[in-house]
Amino acid sequence: MPTLPSSLLHFSSGDVAAASRVLTASAVDRAERGEELWPPASLSPERLGRYYPPAGWTVAWRGEEAVGCFVLLDEDPLFWPEAAPGEATYLHKLAVHPHAQGQGLAGVLLREAARQTLQGGRQRLRLDTAAARPRLRAIYERFGFRHVDDQLVKTWAVSRYELRLDGPHGEAE
């Protein structure tokens, strides 16, 4: 798989409209492959702004093209109700635009999320993902996320993951 050098990218924060475009393109692409991820109607800037703080969004850009995104939260009571306040940062809505897939961008986005987590003074990055998506789960596991458990949250079967960022130089362990 060709790797996209991170030096060709720059990041912005708070651009919910650009994140919406990346997420919608990714959702439509996945649905066309028979792998529905998110309903496209749930990814409008207005809806995303209602459920996620605008400042939590990070968008990766290659030139003028938004190629990836994610949002970080300080708490996640729906998927991690037992978590103590401040013990982790929570990653949601990681997506790579279909035109940029297969270039290692997911890893670049995960490294940026880890960097922001450490910058925010936290040593753990957590996420949840659909339990029935082995390829997606494998991306997180290859990056170093540890499978914590599987949960049924409302009607969603999810696998929860954690990445500890307390290596000798703050890197993932």
N, C-alpha and C positions, 0 to 999 in steps of 0.2 A: 504494500500500500504506500503510495507516495505521501510524504509528510509535508505539510504546509509550514514553512519556516515562520515562527511566531514574529520574526522581525518584519514580515510583510503585513502584519496586522496592527491595528490600534484599537483601543477600547474606549467606549464612552459609557457614561452612566445616566440613568434616568430617562432614556429615550424609549418610552413605552410603545410609541407608534412603530418604530423600527423593530422592536422585539415582536410586536404583533405580526408584522409582515413575515419575519423569519418563522415564527411559530405556525402561522397559517399555511405558508408554503410547505413546511415540513409535514403538517397534519394532512394536507390534501395529498401530498406525495405518498405518505404512508397508507392513507385510505385507498388510493388507487392500486396499491400493492396488496390490498386485503389485510393490512395490519393497522387498523384504526387505533390511533393514539389519543388524540383529543378531538372533540367535535369542533370544527372550524368556527362555528358561531360563538363558541365560548372564548375565542381568542381576540376579540375586538379590543382596541385600545381602552375603550370605556370599561369593558368588563374586567380586563386585566388590572386597570387602575383601581377598580373597586375592591379587588381581592389581594392585590400585592402593592406594597408601597413603591411609588415611582423611583425613589432613590435606590431601591434594592436591585433595580435592573442593570445588567451589564450587557452591552452589545459589542460584538467583535466585528470590525470593519476591515475589508480588503479594498483599499482605495475608497470609493464612494459607495460600495456595495456592502450592506449588512449581511454577514455570512453566518453568524451564530449569536446565541443569547442564553442567558440564564438569569434567575432572580435568587437573591439570598435573603433569608428571613432570620430575625433574632430569636424567634420562637416558632414552634409548630405544634400547637396543642391538639390539632386533629389527628396527626399521624404519630406524634411523640408526646402523648398526654402525661407520661410519667417523668418527663425530663425536668430537671431543676432549671430555673431561670439562669441564663448566662453560661450554661455548660457547653453549648455547641452553636454552630451556625447551620442553617437548614437550606439546602439547595433544591430548587424547584424549576421546572420548565426549561431544562437544558435542551437546546435544539440547534441543529446545524441545517442551514439552508440546503435544499437538494442539490443546487449547483456547486456546492462546496464539499459535499460528502466524499468520503474515501481519501481525504487528504490529511488525516490526523487531527482535524480541528476539534473533535470531542476532547482529546487529551489536552489540547491547548486551553480550552475552556475550563476543564477541570483544574488544571494548574493555576489558572487565574482565580478560580473560586477558592482554591486552597490558599493562595497568596492573600486574597482579601480577608479570608477567615483569620489568618495569622495577624494581619494588619489590624484587625478589629479586636485583637487580644484573646482570641479563642483558639483552643487546641484541637477541636473536633469539628469535622464537617460531616453532616448527616444528610441522607436523602431517603426517599421511598420511591419504589418503581413497581410497575405491574409485575406480579409474581409469575405470570404466564408469558413473560418476554425474555427468554433465555439469551438472545443475542444482545439485548440491551443490558441485561444483568452482567453479561460477560465483559462488556466495556468497563463497567465500574469495578469489577473484580480484577481485571488486568491492570487497572490504574492503582489498585491497592486498597480499595474499599473492602471492609470485612462484613460479611453477611451477619446481621444481628439476629433477625428472626423474620417470620412471616406472620402477618396479621390480617384480619378482616376488619376493615375500617368502612363503616356504613355498608355499602354493597361492593367495595373494591377489595380484591385480594392483592395485598401488597407485600413486597419484600423490603425490609428496612436494612440500610447499610450505614456504616460509619467509617470514616477515615481519620485516624489519629495523626495529628501533625506535631508530634512532640519528639521528633528525631533530634540528633545532636545539633543540627543546623536549621531546625524548624521544618524539615521536609517530612513527607509522608513516611510512616513506618509500616 
